[in-house]
C-alpha cells in the first residue's frame, strides 16, 4: 500500500517545487484470517547450515610440516586472482633493501610488519576505471624473524644455522571482518636429511611452532595468528572466541557471528564500489561498462572464507591441550573452598 504526501509551501520557493509528491511505503493492515506461516524448508536448511562456515577451506598455502620442496599432502588450489596479483607486487617490494642493510625497506624504513596499502576511497577516485578486484584489497603481513634475531635462526633439530630458501606462498588468516594473508620465508637446514628422500632438503616455514618457540617473547608478541596445519585465525578473533566460549556462546553461534560480520564487510565494499561509480556518471562516457562484483565465496573473485564450528572447536581444544600444564598449575595454586571428595553429610539410620 502506498500513500502520497505533499509538503506545505515555504517562503521563497516556487509553487512547482513545493507540489512534489513522493510515495511512502506503509505496513499493510493485518489480516486476522490469514494462515500462520511456519518454518519452511529454506529456513530449516539455513538453521542446519548454521555453523558450517562458508568458502573454500583450502587457502593454497604451504604446509607447516617439513616437505623439503616435495609434493604436498594434497594438491594446492590456486589463489584468488586479487590475492595473487597483490602477492606478486609485495614480493617485489620486499626484495628492496635500504643501503647495505640486509633488512627489507618494510622493516628498515617503515618499521612495521604490515605491508602498506591504499584505502579503497583513493583506489576508486584514483583509477581511471576502477575494478572490483582492486577493492577486494587484501591486507598482508610479512614475518621474517631471521634478520631480526642476532645470529639468525637455528635448526630446531640440530641447531645448525638455517639458510634462506625463498618466500612462502600467502597464508590466509581469518580476522574479525575479513581475511588477511601472511608472507614468510622458507629456511633450509644444510645438515638434516629429509626422512623420505634422504636428501639435504629439509625446510621450515618462518612461523613453524618450533621456530617461534626459540624467538624472544617480545618478538613473538608481534605474531598475529594461531595456526593449524594449513589454516589460521587471528589472535584477536581467537581471544574473542575464548571469551565467548567461557560465557556460554557456542562454536556454532560464534561461526555464525563471523559469517555475519564477514558478509557485512563484503556488502560495505560492494556499496562503496557502486557509490564510486555513481560519482562518475556525469563526467564519464555513458557507454562505459564496469565489471560486476563477485559473490562472497567465489574462488575466482572475492574468495571469502569463514571457518566451520568444528574447526573452531579443534583450534580451541588444541590450545587447551598445549597449555594443559599451565592450567593444572593455576588450579593447584588456587585456595580450596571445599576439599572433601564427599561433603553431602549422609546420615545413617540407627536400628533399635
C-alpha positions as CSV (number, residue, x, y, z in Angstrom):
1,X,0.0,0.0,0.0
2,X,1.3,3.5,-0.8
3,X,0.0,6.9,0.1
4,X,1.0,10.3,-1.4
5,X,2.2,13.0,0.9
6,X,2.7,16.7,-0.1
7,X,4.7,19.2,1.8
8,X,3.4,22.7,2.6
9,X,4.9,25.6,0.5
10,X,7.7,27.6,2.0
11,X,8.6,31.2,1.5
12,X,10.9,31.9,-1.5
13,X,10.3,28.5,-3.1
14,X,8.5,28.1,-6.4
15,X,5.0,26.6,-6.5
16,X,6.1,23.7,-8.7
17,X,8.8,22.6,-6.3
18,X,6.5,22.6,-3.3
19,X,3.9,20.4,-5.0
20,X,6.3,17.5,-5.4
21,X,4.8,14.2,-4.2
22,X,6.5,11.1,-3.1
23,X,5.4,7.6,-2.3
24,X,5.8,6.3,1.2
25,X,5.7,2.6,2.0
26,X,3.4,1.7,4.9
27,X,2.9,-1.5,6.8
28,X,-0.2,-3.4,5.4
29,X,-3.1,-4.0,7.7
30,X,-3.1,-7.3,9.5
31,X,-5.5,-9.9,8.3
32,X,-6.8,-11.9,11.3
33,X,-7.9,-14.7,8.9
34,X,-4.5,-15.3,7.3
35,X,-2.8,-18.6,7.5
36,X,0.0,-18.7,10.1
37,X,3.4,-19.3,8.4
38,X,5.7,-21.8,10.0
39,X,9.4,-22.6,9.2
40,X,9.6,-23.6,5.5
41,X,12.2,-25.8,4.0
42,X,14.6,-22.9,3.2
43,X,14.6,-21.7,6.8
44,X,15.2,-25.3,8.1
45,X,18.1,-25.6,5.7
46,X,19.5,-22.3,6.9
47,X,19.3,-23.5,10.5
48,X,21.0,-26.8,9.6
49,X,23.9,-24.9,7.9
50,X,24.4,-22.6,10.8
51,X,28.0,-23.0,12.0
52,X,29.2,-24.8,8.9
53,X,31.2,-21.8,7.6
54,X,31.4,-20.7,4.0
55,X,34.1,-20.6,1.3
56,X,37.0,-22.8,0.3
57,X,38.8,-24.2,3.3
58,X,42.0,-24.7,1.2
59,X,43.9,-21.5,1.2
60,X,46.5,-22.7,-1.2
61,X,49.4,-22.0,1.3
62,X,52.3,-24.1,2.2
63,X,52.2,-27.0,4.7
64,X,53.7,-26.4,8.1
65,X,55.3,-29.8,8.0
66,X,58.8,-30.2,6.6
67,X,58.2,-31.0,3.0
68,X,61.6,-30.4,1.6
69,X,60.1,-28.9,-1.6
70,X,58.5,-32.2,-2.4
71,X,54.8,-32.9,-3.2
72,X,52.3,-31.8,-0.7
73,X,49.9,-34.0,1.2
74,X,47.1,-32.7,-1.1
75,X,47.3,-30.5,-4.3
76,X,47.2,-26.8,-3.8
77,X,44.3,-24.8,-5.2
78,X,45.0,-21.5,-7.0
79,X,44.8,-18.3,-5.0
80,X,42.1,-15.8,-5.8
81,X,43.4,-13.5,-8.7
82,X,43.3,-10.4,-6.5
83,X,45.4,-12.1,-3.8
84,X,47.8,-13.5,-6.4
85,X,48.4,-10.1,-8.1
86,X,48.9,-8.3,-4.7
87,X,51.3,-11.0,-3.6
88,X,53.4,-10.6,-6.7
89,X,53.7,-6.8,-6.2
90,X,54.5,-7.3,-2.5
91,X,57.3,-9.7,-3.3
92,X,59.0,-7.2,-5.5
93,X,58.7,-4.6,-2.7
94,X,60.1,-7.0,-0.1
95,X,63.1,-7.6,-2.2
96,X,64.1,-4.0,-1.9
97,X,66.6,-3.1,0.8
98,X,67.9,0.2,2.1
99,X,71.7,0.8,1.7
100,X,73.8,-2.0,2.9
101,X,71.3,-3.3,5.4
102,X,70.1,-6.8,4.7
103,X,66.7,-5.9,6.1
104,X,63.9,-5.0,3.7
105,X,62.7,-1.5,3.4
106,X,59.5,-2.6,5.2
107,X,61.5,-3.2,8.4
108,X,64.2,-0.7,8.0
109,X,62.2,2.4,6.9
110,X,58.6,1.7,7.7
111,X,59.4,-0.3,10.8
112,X,56.3,-2.4,10.7
113,X,55.3,-6.0,9.8
114,X,52.2,-4.9,7.8
115,X,52.7,-4.1,4.2
116,X,51.4,-0.7,3.2
117,X,48.2,-0.5,1.1
118,X,45.9,2.2,-0.3
119,X,42.4,2.8,1.2
120,X,39.5,1.9,-1.1
121,X,38.5,5.6,-1.4
122,X,41.7,6.5,-3.1
123,X,41.6,3.5,-5.3
124,X,38.1,4.4,-6.5
125,X,38.9,8.0,-7.2
126,X,42.5,7.5,-8.4
127,X,41.9,4.8,-11.0
128,X,40.5,5.9,-14.5
129,X,38.3,2.8,-14.4
130,X,38.1,1.0,-11.1
131,X,37.7,-2.7,-11.0
132,X,36.1,-4.8,-8.2
133,X,39.3,-6.7,-7.7
134,X,41.0,-3.5,-6.6
135,X,38.6,-3.1,-3.8
136,X,39.0,-6.6,-2.5
137,X,42.3,-5.2,-1.4
138,X,43.6,-7.9,1.0
139,X,46.0,-7.0,3.8
140,X,49.4,-8.7,4.0
141,X,51.7,-9.4,6.9
142,X,55.4,-10.2,6.4
143,X,57.1,-12.4,9.0
144,X,60.9,-12.8,8.7
145,X,62.5,-13.2,12.1
146,X,65.7,-14.5,10.6
147,X,67.0,-10.9,10.0
148,X,65.7,-9.6,13.3
149,X,67.4,-12.1,15.6
150,X,71.1,-11.9,16.3
151,X,72.9,-14.8,14.6
152,X,69.8,-15.8,12.6
153,X,67.6,-18.8,13.0
154,X,68.8,-22.2,14.1
155,X,67.6,-25.6,13.1
156,X,65.1,-26.9,15.7
157,X,66.7,-30.4,15.3
158,X,70.5,-30.0,15.1
159,X,70.9,-26.2,16.0
160,X,72.7,-25.6,12.7
161,X,72.3,-22.1,11.2
162,X,69.4,-22.2,8.7
163,X,69.8,-20.8,5.1
164,X,67.1,-18.7,3.4
165,X,65.2,-20.7,0.8
166,X,62.8,-18.2,-0.7
167,X,59.4,-16.7,0.1
168,X,56.4,-18.8,1.1
169,X,53.1,-18.7,-0.6
170,X,50.5,-16.5,1.1
171,X,48.9,-18.0,4.2
172,X,45.3,-17.0,4.8
173,X,44.3,-15.8,8.3
174,X,40.7,-15.3,9.4
175,X,40.2,-12.0,11.0
176,X,37.0,-10.4,12.5
177,X,35.6,-8.9,9.4
178,X,37.8,-10.3,6.6
179,X,40.9,-12.3,5.9
180,X,44.4,-11.2,5.7
181,X,47.5,-13.0,4.3
182,X,50.9,-13.8,5.8
183,X,54.1,-14.0,3.8
184,X,57.2,-15.6,5.3
185,X,60.4,-17.3,4.4
186,X,61.4,-20.9,3.9
187,X,64.6,-21.9,5.7
188,X,66.8,-24.8,4.6
189,X,68.9,-26.9,7.1
190,X,72.3,-27.8,5.4
191,X,72.8,-30.8,7.9
192,X,69.5,-32.5,8.4
193,X,68.2,-35.0,5.8
194,X,64.6,-35.4,4.7
195,X,63.1,-38.6,6.2
196,X,61.5,-39.6,2.9
197,X,64.1,-38.7,0.3
198,X,67.3,-38.8,2.5
199,X,68.4,-35.6,0.8
200,X,69.5,-32.3,2.3
201,X,66.2,-30.7,1.5
202,X,64.6,-30.3,5.0
203,X,63.0,-26.8,5.2
204,X,61.0,-24.9,7.8
205,X,58.5,-22.1,7.5
206,X,59.4,-18.9,9.4
207,X,56.2,-19.4,11.5
208,X,56.9,-23.0,12.4
209,X,55.9,-23.5,16.0
210,X,59.5,-24.8,16.9
211,X,60.9,-21.7,15.3
212,X,58.5,-19.4,17.2
213,X,59.5,-21.2,20.4
214,X,63.1,-20.1,20.0
215,X,62.4,-16.4,19.4
216,X,62.4,-13.7,22.0
217,X,59.0,-13.2,23.7
218,X,58.9,-9.5,22.7
219,X,59.2,-10.6,19.0
220,X,56.7,-13.5,19.2
221,X,54.1,-11.0,20.7
222,X,54.0,-9.4,17.2
223,X,52.9,-12.6,15.5
224,X,49.2,-12.2,14.7
225,X,47.9,-15.7,14.2
226,X,47.0,-19.0,15.8
227,X,47.9,-21.7,13.2
228,X,46.5,-25.1,12.3
229,X,48.0,-27.4,9.7
230,X,47.1,-25.2,6.7
231,X,44.7,-22.6,8.1
232,X,44.9,-19.9,10.7
233,X,42.9,-17.5,12.8
234,X,44.0,-14.1,14.1
235,X,44.9,-13.8,17.7
236,X,42.3,-11.1,18.3
237,X,39.5,-13.4,17.0
238,X,40.9,-16.3,18.9
239,X,40.8,-14.2,22.1
240,X,37.3,-13.2,21.4
241,X,36.3,-16.8,20.8
242,X,37.8,-18.0,24.1
243,X,35.8,-15.3,25.9
244,X,32.6,-16.3,24.1
245,X,33.1,-20.0,25.0
246,X,33.7,-19.1,28.6
247,X,30.4,-17.1,28.8
248,X,28.1,-19.5,27.1
249,X,28.4,-18.7,23.3
250,X,28.9,-22.0,21.5
251,X,31.1,-22.7,18.4
252,X,28.1,-22.8,16.0
253,X,26.9,-19.4,17.2
254,X,30.4,-17.9,17.0
255,X,30.9,-19.3,13.5
256,X,27.6,-17.6,12.5
257,X,28.8,-14.3,14.1
258,X,31.9,-14.4,12.0
259,X,29.8,-15.2,8.9
260,X,27.5,-12.2,9.5
261,X,30.5,-9.8,10.1
262,X,32.4,-11.0,7.0
263,X,29.3,-10.6,4.8
264,X,28.7,-7.2,6.3
265,X,32.2,-6.0,5.4
266,X,31.7,-7.5,1.9
267,X,28.5,-5.6,1.4
268,X,30.1,-2.4,2.6
269,X,32.9,-2.5,0.0
270,X,30.3,-3.6,-2.7
271,X,28.2,-0.5,-1.9
272,X,31.3,1.7,-1.8
273,X,32.2,0.5,-5.3
274,X,28.7,1.3,-6.6
275,X,28.7,4.7,-4.9
276,X,32.1,5.4,-6.5
277,X,30.7,4.6,-10.0
278,X,27.7,6.9,-9.4
279,X,30.0,9.8,-8.8
280,X,31.5,9.3,-12.3
281,X,28.1,9.3,-14.0
282,X,28.1,13.0,-15.0
283,X,31.7,13.1,-16.3
284,X,32.3,9.6,-17.8
285,X,31.3,8.3,-21.2
286,X,27.7,6.9,-20.8
287,X,28.7,3.9,-22.9
288,X,31.4,2.9,-20.4
289,X,30.9,-0.5,-18.8
290,X,32.2,-1.7,-15.5
291,X,32.9,-5.1,-14.0
292,X,30.3,-6.7,-11.7
293,X,31.2,-7.5,-8.1
294,X,31.7,-11.2,-7.5
295,X,29.9,-13.4,-4.9
296,X,31.3,-13.7,-1.4
297,X,32.7,-17.2,-1.7
298,X,33.7,-17.1,-5.4
299,X,37.2,-18.5,-5.6
300,X,37.9,-16.6,-8.8
301,X,36.6,-13.4,-7.2
302,X,36.5,-12.1,-3.6
303,X,37.3,-15.6,-2.2
304,X,35.7,-15.0,1.2
305,X,36.0,-17.7,3.9
306,X,34.5,-18.3,7.3
307,X,35.6,-21.4,9.3
308,X,33.2,-24.0,10.5
309,X,32.3,-24.6,14.1
310,X,34.1,-28.0,14.1
311,X,37.4,-26.3,13.0
312,X,36.9,-23.6,15.7
313,X,36.4,-26.3,18.3
314,X,39.5,-28.1,17.1
315,X,41.6,-24.9,17.5
316,X,40.2,-24.3,21.0
317,X,40.9,-27.9,22.1
318,X,44.4,-27.7,20.7
319,X,45.1,-24.5,22.6
320,X,43.8,-26.1,25.9
321,X,46.0,-29.2,25.3
322,X,49.1,-27.1,24.6
323,X,48.6,-25.1,27.9
324,X,47.5,-28.1,30.0
325,X,50.4,-27.9,32.4
326,X,49.9,-24.1,33.0
327,X,46.2,-24.7,33.6
328,X,46.9,-27.5,36.1
329,X,49.5,-25.3,37.8
330,X,47.0,-22.5,38.1
331,X,44.3,-24.8,39.6
332,X,46.9,-26.1,42.1
333,X,47.7,-22.6,43.2
334,X,44.1,-21.7,43.9
335,X,43.0,-22.0,47.5
336,X,40.4,-24.7,48.1
337,X,36.9,-23.8,49.3
338,X,35.7,-27.4,49.5
339,X,38.4,-30.0,49.6
340,X,36.4,-33.0,50.6
341,X,35.5,-35.5,47.9
342,X,32.1,-36.2,49.5
343,X,30.6,-33.3,51.5
344,X,26.9,-34.4,51.3
345,X,27.0,-35.4,55.1
346,X,25.0,-38.6,54.8
347,X,23.0,-39.5,57.9
348,X,22.8,-43.2,58.8
349,X,19.7,-44.5,60.5
350,X,20.2,-46.5,63.7
351,X,18.3,-49.8,64.2
352,X,16.8,-50.3,67.6
